[in-house]
Amino acid sequence: ATSAGTNVTPAQKWASCAVPEAACGSEKDKDACCYYHVNIHSCLDKPGTFCGPWVGNDGHLATHTAAFHSSAGTDGKAIFPFDIKLFYEGRYTVIVHFKFAGMHFAIGRTSQVVFSDALCAVPTVPNKDGNCESCPVGSQPVSLGIPKGGQQLTDLESISLGVNPLCVPCPPGWYSSDGKECLQAAPGYYTNESWQTQEIPCAPGTSNPLYAMTMCLKCNPGQFAEKAAAMCSLCEKGMYGSASGVSSCTACTEIRTTESMGETSLAKCVCPSHHYAGPSNSLCMACKEGMHCPIASAYDNFALWQGGSTPRGSPIPELKMGYYTVTSSPLEVYRCDAETGNLDCPGGPPGSCATGRLGLNCAQCAPGWAVAKDGACQECGTQVVILRIACAIALVLIAIGAYYTCNSDFAVSTQNTLAFSCVAGVTVMAFQVLSLMPRLSIVWPKASGAVMGSFSIFLLSAEATGPTDCITNTAFGRFIVNCIPPVAIVVAVLFCFVSTQLIGFMRPGVAWDKDKTLNAGGMLLQSFFVGIAVLVSQPFQCYSHPTETDKTSMAMYPEVICWGDDHTPILGMALAVLFAFVIPFMVMCFWIICASSRAIVQKDVSFLRRFRFLIYRFNPKSAWWGSIFVVRMLLFAFAPIIPADYPHVQLLYLCTVGFTYVVFVCYFWPWKSHELSCFDVGVGVCLGLMACTATMFVEKPSNSTPGEVIVLCFLGLLGLMVVLILGTVAYWSFKHGLFGAFGPETGSKGDTKKLQQGLIDFVQKAQGMNEEVALHLVSAMGRMEQAVLSQLVTNEELMQQLAKVNPSVLAADGAPPTPPLFGGPDDFAAAANQDGKTAQSKQDEVIGAAVFSLV
């Protein structure tokens, strides 16, 4: 051993120290013959790597233990303990590195490392004392692997932290609350440091969509997050988010909403469906009736549409099918007609009409074109002229047929010609009522609506003979054209009368009789009275529009606004027809009914011929029924006047009129023939049931008040009837006793006396009747009267009682027998007129007139 600083070579130094049993001394430097630097190196063998004393220490794949500085002692021996950490499976090279006598020495060996829980069960790890221990929170045993992004502690870190080097700290994005296993931070959570014991929730306004994230991201504009969330939520419709990182969205003002989710500005707030923004994007207003307002509809967008462009994303309140607006007032909505679903108005932007249609409510066609029955515009042609000429000829033929059908000889019995004319009249009336059905505010099925519409020819409507647009394009002009057919009836009858008078100069007997001509004309006017009344009612048939101005349009001419400038001349013409024909005709009918009894008594055969169209169809006791017939037709004609907004009320009105008439027919049985009365009842019931069935095609009313009022009125009427009948029962029970007869007594007191005197008068008058008169009387009776008489004379019990009666007893006052009610044949011959009839036939007519008045 030499003192420090001795200048010797390494070889000399080795020679002096490499002596057996040489003393080390107390020096601890490289010049002393001692082990002054001893440590352990370990390296994981990998291809292309080298393990040596000077390999850098990374704390994992290559490790160095701390070096010991100590002498070997006097005996030259020393023990140095080391903890060797081999962290990975595989083959390791372990090197002992020491320095001695100024020289470096390395002794190495290889070792295969395999993890095993035989020593310590997972999740515990062995410590340097040979015991098992748990890893601290925020870490996990290395036996479970190293989390992504994590790393093992180096020796120095392990020593400085006092942590078992076999415990791996959880890296950012991971956490372990129990030291058993590192877990990934779930979406919506994060950890931003190692050794985390729990995951941190994202702050409001942020989100984290992945696992093991180290931070949360702010929500984009249009998104929000109220609390820890994996994803930011889109702002709901009706809300928007203009900033990033918000925890809630801002609601749109008033009732506005957004077209989609995730909107980013207040400008995206628009009016919702069924609403539109007023001028200058003002308040949202409810969509008007007849319009469809898609979301974001705005009044200001009309200017873009009217400019001819249809910009995408600029919606406007659009029209539904069957509605119309003018471009200058796009929100003033008109209903195209009283019905809904009019194909002439297809809907869409303002001013939209079907092809070829134009004008207000798309009700007109271009000049030279006319509206066809299917609603399309068709070019006017010669076929319309030909059709009208044919109709004029048909009117003449109808007038001729009416003259010879309705002017048969007088008879109380129903003749076949009379029966035919009666059936034709009732049938025509039924067709006229059916033709009124399409004029109601009802959407009829296509087939049935077309069939009923074809019956408008029985209303003498000029529209039925062809479109009037080809004659004139104005509503007033078309109304004037519709007034022509009633006048044409009179013209046709007068034409035939004048023509036959002229022909009569050459062929006597051909000329028409004046009274019979008036009768034929009256019968035709009565038959088409409904059509004339309908014509008068047309200006009053107005339907409302869904506008704030309470405007209404004519049902017949939708382009005419009721009570407007175009409506005034039409209304004036209708009133002229009303006062010039309808009212005078009604007054004339009532006058004829009132004067007919006197005419019969006075044997005014000319009067009876002239006005037989009104009275001759009905039996004598119901001769006034002609006025009821006319009133019923007038009431039917005025059904469409009921506002088109209440189709239920229109049908109720028709049912009330129809069934009321049927009830009266059943009570009075007015027709001359039993079969005709049955036919009239059957037709009335069918029409009433059809009106009831039509309710299936009526939409549910938006305003139920009128219907409720009507129901309450009927309930009140029903209650009143119950009270009246119960009161009547109580009255007769009080008067006749509880078990007495219900109703007045017809067999006592004054009633019996009247019946007695009537029977005496009848027997006295019958005694003076000769066989010839009796034959004429029975022959002149109607079938119904003959049936009643048959029941009387075939009553054997009554005949036996009468046979026992002494005629002298019947004349209580002893007066001589009453002369015959009717004179003999000579008396009838005196009543013959100038028309060439025989006394016998004239006698038949006078007998018929008398029976008509007296039976």
Backbone hydrogen bonds, N-H to C=O, Kabsch-Sander energy under -0.5 kcal/mol:
donor,donor_aa,acceptor,acceptor_aa,energy
6,T,3,S,-1.5
8,V,6,T,-1.5
13,K,9,T,-3.0
14,W,10,P,-2.8
15,A,11,A,-2.4
16,S,12,Q,-2.1
17,C,13,K,-1.6
18,A,14,W,-2.8
19,V,17,C,-2.5
22,A,19,V,-1.6
32,A,29,D,-1.5
34,C,32,A,-2.0
36,Y,34,C,-1.3
36,Y,99,K,-1.0
37,H,99,K,-0.8
38,V,68,F,-1.4
39,N,97,H,-2.6
41,H,95,I,-3.0
42,S,63,T,-1.8
43,C,93,T,-2.1
44,L,61,L,-1.7
45,D,43,C,-0.6
45,D,91,R,-2.9
49,T,46,K,-1.9
52,G,50,F,-0.5
55,V,52,G,-1.6
58,D,56,G,-0.7
58,D,62,A,-1.5
59,G,62,A,-1.6
60,H,62,A,-0.5
63,T,42,S,-2.1
65,T,40,I,-2.2
68,F,38,V,-2.5
70,S,35,Y,-1.2
70,S,68,F,-0.5
76,G,73,G,-1.3
77,K,72,A,-1.3
84,I,82,F,-0.6
85,K,83,D,-0.5
86,L,84,I,-0.7
87,F,85,K,-0.7
90,G,113,V,-2.0
92,Y,90,G,-0.5
92,Y,111,S,-3.3
93,T,43,C,-2.7
94,V,92,Y,-0.5
94,V,109,R,-3.4
95,I,41,H,-3.1
95,I,93,T,-0.5
96,V,107,I,-3.1
97,H,39,N,-3.0
97,H,95,I,-0.6
98,F,96,V,-0.5
98,F,105,F,-2.4
99,K,37,H,-2.1
100,F,103,M,-2.8
101,A,32,A,-0.6
101,A,34,C,-0.9
103,M,100,F,-1.5
105,F,98,F,-2.9
107,I,96,V,-2.1
109,R,94,V,-2.1
111,S,92,Y,-2.7
113,V,90,G,-3.4
113,V,111,S,-0.5
119,L,116,S,-0.5
120,C,116,S,-0.5
124,T,121,A,-2.9
125,V,133,E,-2.9
127,N,131,N,-2.6
130,G,127,N,-2.0
133,E,125,V,-2.6
135,C,123,P,-0.6
135,C,179,G,-0.5
138,G,176,S,-1.5
139,S,136,P,-1.0
140,Q,168,V,-2.2
142,V,166,L,-2.8
144,L,141,P,-1.8
145,G,142,V,-1.9
150,G,147,P,-2.7
158,S,154,T,-3.4
159,I,155,D,-2.8
160,S,156,L,-3.3
161,L,157,E,-2.8
162,G,158,S,-1.2
163,V,158,S,-1.6
167,C,164,N,-2.3
168,V,140,Q,-3.3
168,V,166,L,-0.5
170,C,138,G,-3.4
174,W,171,P,-1.9
175,Y,183,L,-2.0
176,S,196,Q,-2.1
183,L,175,Y,-3.8
185,A,173,G,-2.6
188,G,208,N,-1.2
189,Y,186,A,-2.2
190,Y,200,I,-2.0
191,T,213,M,-1.5
195,W,170,C,-1.9
200,I,190,Y,-3.1
202,C,188,G,-2.8
205,G,225,A,-1.9
206,T,203,A,-1.9
207,S,217,L,-2.4
208,N,229,A,-1.8
212,A,185,A,-2.2
217,L,207,S,-2.7
219,C,205,G,-2.8
222,G,241,G,-0.5
223,Q,220,N,-1.8
224,F,233,S,-2.3
225,A,246,V,-1.4
233,S,224,F,-2.7
235,C,222,G,-2.5
239,M,236,E,-1.8
240,Y,250,T,-2.4
241,G,263,E,-2.1
245,G,219,C,-2.5
250,T,240,Y,-3.1
252,C,238,G,-2.9
256,R,253,T,-1.9
257,T,270,V,-3.6
259,E,268,K,-0.5
262,G,235,C,-2.4
263,E,239,M,-0.5
268,K,265,S,-1.4
269,C,266,L,-2.0
270,V,257,T,-3.8
270,V,268,K,-0.6
274,H,293,C,-2.8
275,H,272,P,-1.2
276,Y,285,M,-2.2
277,A,297,S,-2.1
278,G,283,L,-1.9
281,N,278,G,-1.1
282,S,278,G,-0.7
282,S,279,P,-0.8
285,M,276,Y,-2.9
287,C,274,H,-2.9
291,M,288,K,-1.9
292,H,318,E,-4.2
293,C,291,M,-0.5
296,A,271,C,-2.8
297,S,294,P,-1.5
298,A,315,P,-1.4
299,Y,277,A,-3.1
301,N,298,A,-0.9
302,F,299,Y,-2.0
303,A,300,D,-0.8
304,L,301,N,-0.6
305,W,301,N,-1.7
306,Q,302,F,-2.9
307,G,303,A,-0.9
308,G,305,W,-1.8
309,S,304,L,-1.2
314,S,311,P,-1.2
318,E,292,H,-2.8
318,E,316,I,-0.6
319,L,348,G,-3.0
320,K,290,G,-2.8
322,G,342,N,-0.5
322,G,345,C,-3.0
323,Y,320,K,-1.5
324,Y,334,Y,-2.7
326,V,329,S,-0.5
329,S,326,V,-0.7
332,E,329,S,-1.8
333,V,331,L,-1.1
334,Y,324,Y,-2.9
336,C,322,G,-2.6
336,C,334,Y,-0.5
337,D,339,E,-0.6
341,G,321,M,-0.6
345,C,342,N,-1.1
348,G,319,L,-1.8
351,G,325,T,-2.3
352,S,349,P,-1.3
354,A,344,D,-2.4
357,R,354,A,-2.2
358,L,364,Q,-2.2
362,C,359,G,-2.2
363,A,360,L,-1.3
364,Q,358,L,-2.0
366,A,356,G,-0.6
369,W,366,A,-2.0
370,A,378,Q,-2.9
372,A,370,A,-0.6
372,A,376,A,-3.3
375,G,372,A,-1.7
378,Q,370,A,-3.0
380,C,368,G,-2.4
384,V,381,G,-1.0
385,V,381,G,-0.6
386,I,382,T,-2.3
387,L,383,Q,-2.2
388,R,384,V,-2.0
389,I,385,V,-2.1
390,A,386,I,-2.3
391,C,387,L,-2.1
392,A,388,R,-2.2
393,I,389,I,-2.2
394,A,390,A,-2.3
395,L,391,C,-2.2
396,V,392,A,-1.6
397,L,393,I,-2.2
398,I,394,A,-2.6
399,A,395,L,-2.5
400,I,396,V,-2.2
401,G,397,L,-2.7
402,A,398,I,-2.7
403,Y,399,A,-2.0
404,Y,400,I,-1.8
405,T,401,G,-1.6
406,C,402,A,-2.3
412,V,780,A,-0.6
415,Q,413,S,-0.7
419,A,415,Q,-3.0
420,F,416,N,-2.7
421,S,417,T,-2.3
422,C,418,L,-2.6
423,V,419,A,-2.7
424,A,420,F,-2.7
425,G,421,S,-2.5
426,V,422,C,-2.6
427,T,423,V,-2.6
428,V,424,A,-2.8
429,M,425,G,-2.3
430,A,426,V,-2.2
431,F,427,T,-2.6
432,Q,428,V,-2.4
433,V,429,M,-2.2
434,L,430,A,-2.4
435,S,431,F,-2.3
436,L,432,Q,-0.8
436,L,433,V,-0.7
437,M,433,V,-0.8
437,M,434,L,-0.9
439,R,436,L,-1.2
440,L,437,M,-2.0
442,I,440,L,-2.2
443,V,697,F,-1.1
444,W,442,I,-1.3
449,G,445,P,-2.8
450,A,446,K,-1.9
451,V,447,A,-2.1
452,M,448,S,-2.5
453,G,449,G,-2.1
454,S,450,A,-1.6
455,F,451,V,-0.6
455,F,452,M,-1.0
456,S,453,G,-1.6
457,I,454,S,-1.1
458,F,455,F,-2.2
459,L,456,S,-1.5
460,L,457,I,-1.3
461,S,456,S,-1.3
464,A,461,S,-1.0
465,T,461,S,-0.5
465,T,462,A,-1.0
466,G,463,E,-1.0
470,C,467,P,-0.9
471,I,468,T,-1.4
472,T,468,T,-2.0
478,R,474,T,-2.0
479,F,475,A,-2.1
480,I,476,F,-2.2
481,V,477,G,-2.0
482,N,478,R,-1.8
483,C,479,F,-1.0
483,C,480,I,-0.7
484,I,481,V,-1.3
487,V,483,C,-0.9
488,A,484,I,-2.6
489,I,485,P,-1.7
490,V,486,P,-1.3
491,V,487,V,-2.5
492,A,488,A,-2.8
493,V,489,I,-2.3
494,L,490,V,-2.6
495,F,491,V,-2.7
496,C,492,A,-2.2
497,F,493,V,-2.4
498,V,494,L,-3.0
499,S,495,F,-2.5
500,T,496,C,-2.5
501,Q,497,F,-2.0
502,L,498,V,-2.3
503,I,499,S,-2.4
504,G,500,T,-2.2
505,F,501,Q,-0.7
505,F,502,L,-0.8
506,M,503,I,-1.4
507,R,503,I,-2.7
510,V,507,R,-1.6
517,T,513,D,-2.3
518,L,514,K,-2.4
519,N,515,D,-2.1
520,A,516,K,-2.6
521,G,517,T,-2.8
522,G,518,L,-2.7
523,M,519,N,-2.6
524,L,520,A,-2.3
525,L,521,G,-2.6
526,Q,522,G,-2.5
527,S,523,M,-2.3
528,F,524,L,-2.2
529,F,526,Q,-1.1
532,I,528,F,-1.8
533,A,529,F,-2.6
534,V,530,V,-2.9
535,L,531,G,-2.1
536,V,532,I,-1.9
537,S,533,A,-2.0
538,Q,534,V,-1.2
540,F,537,S,-1.3
541,Q,537,S,-0.6
541,Q,538,Q,-1.6
542,C,540,F,-1.4
543,Y,553,S,-2.5
545,H,551,K,-1.8
547,T,545,H,-2.0
550,D,547,T,-1.2
553,S,543,Y,-2.4
554,M,557,Y,-0.7
554,M,560,V,-2.1
555,A,541,Q,-3.2
560,V,557,Y,-2.5
561,I,559,E,-0.6
562,C,552,T,-2.4
562,C,560,V,-0.5
564,G,561,I,-1.9
568,T,564,G,-1.4
570,I,566,D,-0.6
571,L,567,H,-2.7
572,G,568,T,-2.4
573,M,569,P,-2.2
574,A,570,I,-2.3
575,L,571,L,-2.4
576,A,572,G,-1.8
577,V,573,M,-2.1
578,L,574,A,-2.4
579,F,575,L,-2.6
580,A,576,A,-2.0
581,F,577,V,-2.1
582,V,577,V,-1.6
583,I,578,L,-2.8
585,F,581,F,-3.3
586,M,582,V,-2.3
587,V,583,I,-2.8
588,M,584,P,-2.8
589,C,585,F,-2.2
590,F,586,M,-2.1
591,W,587,V,-2.3
592,I,588,M,-2.6
593,I,589,C,-2.1
594,C,590,F,-2.2
595,A,591,W,-2.6
596,S,592,I,-1.5
597,S,593,I,-0.6
599,A,595,A,-2.1
600,I,596,S,-2.2
601,V,597,S,-2.2
602,Q,598,R,-2.6
603,K,600,I,-1.3
604,D,599,A,-3.5
605,V,603,K,-1.7
608,L,604,D,-1.8
609,R,605,V,-2.4
610,R,606,S,-2.2
611,F,607,F,-2.1
612,R,609,R,-0.7
614,L,611,F,-1.5
615,I,611,F,-0.8
616,Y,612,R,-2.5
618,F,615,I,-1.2
619,N,670,P,-3.1
622,S,619,N,-1.9
623,A,620,P,-1.3
625,W,622,S,-2.1
626,G,623,A,-0.8
627,S,624,W,-1.4
628,I,624,W,-0.8
629,F,625,W,-2.5
630,V,626,G,-1.9
631,V,627,S,-2.4
632,R,628,I,-2.5
633,M,629,F,-1.7
634,L,630,V,-2.2
635,L,631,V,-2.6
636,F,632,R,-2.4
637,A,633,M,-2.2
638,F,634,L,-1.3
639,A,636,F,-1.6
641,I,638,F,-1.2
642,I,639,A,-1.5
644,A,542,C,-1.1
646,Y,643,P,-2.1
650,Q,646,Y,-1.7
651,L,647,P,-2.3
652,L,648,H,-2.4
653,Y,649,V,-2.5
654,L,650,Q,-2.2
655,C,651,L,-2.8
656,T,652,L,-2.6
657,V,653,Y,-2.6
658,G,654,L,-2.9
659,F,655,C,-2.8
660,T,656,T,-2.0
661,Y,657,V,-2.0
662,V,658,G,-1.9
663,V,659,F,-2.4
664,F,660,T,-2.0
665,V,661,Y,-2.4
666,C,662,V,-2.5
667,Y,663,V,-1.6
668,F,664,F,-2.9
669,W,665,V,-2.8
672,K,617,R,-2.0
677,S,673,S,-1.9
678,C,674,H,-2.0
679,F,675,E,-2.5
680,D,676,L,-2.5
681,V,677,S,-2.3
682,G,678,C,-2.7
683,V,679,F,-2.6
684,G,680,D,-2.3
685,V,681,V,-2.6
686,C,682,G,-2.3
687,L,683,V,-2.4
688,G,684,G,-2.3
689,L,685,V,-2.7
690,M,686,C,-2.2
691,A,687,L,-2.1
692,C,688,G,-2.0
693,T,689,L,-2.7
694,A,690,M,-1.8
695,T,692,C,-1.3
696,M,693,T,-2.0
697,F,694,A,-1.9
698,V,695,T,-1.3
704,S,702,S,-0.6
708,E,704,S,-2.4
709,V,705,T,-2.5
710,I,706,P,-2.3
711,V,707,G,-2.4
712,L,708,E,-2.3
713,C,709,V,-2.1
714,F,710,I,-2.5
715,L,711,V,-2.5
716,G,712,L,-2.5
717,L,713,C,-2.7
718,L,714,F,-2.8
719,G,715,L,-2.5
720,L,716,G,-2.4
721,M,717,L,-2.4
722,V,718,L,-2.2
723,V,719,G,-2.4
724,L,720,L,-2.6
725,I,721,M,-2.5
726,L,722,V,-2.3
727,G,723,V,-2.4
728,T,724,L,-2.4
729,V,725,I,-2.5
730,A,726,L,-2.3
731,Y,727,G,-2.2
732,W,728,T,-2.4
733,S,729,V,-2.1
734,F,730,A,-2.0
735,K,731,Y,-2.0
736,H,732,W,-3.1
737,G,733,S,-1.3
740,G,737,G,-1.4
743,G,741,A,-0.6
746,T,744,P,-0.7
748,S,745,E,-0.5
751,D,748,S,-1.1
752,T,748,S,-0.7
753,K,749,K,-1.7
754,K,750,G,-2.2
755,L,751,D,-2.3
756,Q,752,T,-2.4
757,Q,753,K,-2.4
758,G,754,K,-2.5
759,L,755,L,-2.2
760,I,756,Q,-2.1
761,D,757,Q,-2.4
762,F,758,G,-2.1
763,V,759,L,-2.3
764,Q,760,I,-2.3
765,K,761,D,-2.3
766,A,762,F,-2.3
767,Q,763,V,-1.5
768,G,764,Q,-0.8
769,M,766,A,-1.2
770,N,768,G,-0.5
774,A,770,N,-2.3
775,L,771,E,-2.5
776,H,772,E,-2.4
777,L,773,V,-2.9
778,V,774,A,-2.6
779,S,775,L,-2.5
780,A,776,H,-2.2
781,M,777,L,-0.7
781,M,778,V,-0.7
784,M,672,K,-0.6
786,Q,782,G,-2.8
787,A,783,R,-2.0
788,V,784,M,-1.8
789,L,785,E,-2.6
790,S,786,Q,-2.4
791,Q,787,A,-2.0
792,L,788,V,-1.5
793,V,789,L,-2.8
794,T,790,S,-1.7
795,N,792,L,-1.1
796,E,794,T,-1.3
799,M,795,N,-2.3
800,Q,796,E,-2.6
801,Q,797,E,-1.9
802,L,798,L,-2.3
803,A,799,M,-2.2
804,K,800,Q,-1.1
805,V,802,L,-0.9
809,V,806,N,-1.6
810,L,806,N,-1.3
811,A,807,P,-1.2
812,A,810,L,-1.6
814,G,811,A,-1.5
827,D,824,G,-0.5
828,F,824,G,-1.2
829,A,825,P,-1.9
830,A,826,D,-1.3
831,A,828,F,-1.3
832,A,829,A,-1.5
836,G,833,N,-0.6
842,K,838,T,-2.5
843,Q,839,A,-2.6
844,D,840,Q,-1.9
845,E,841,S,-1.9
846,V,842,K,-2.6
847,I,843,Q,-2.6
848,G,844,D,-2.5
849,A,845,E,-2.5
850,A,846,V,-2.5
851,V,847,I,-2.8
852,F,848,G,-2.5
853,S,849,A,-1.4
854,L,850,A,-2.1
855,V,851,V,-2.7
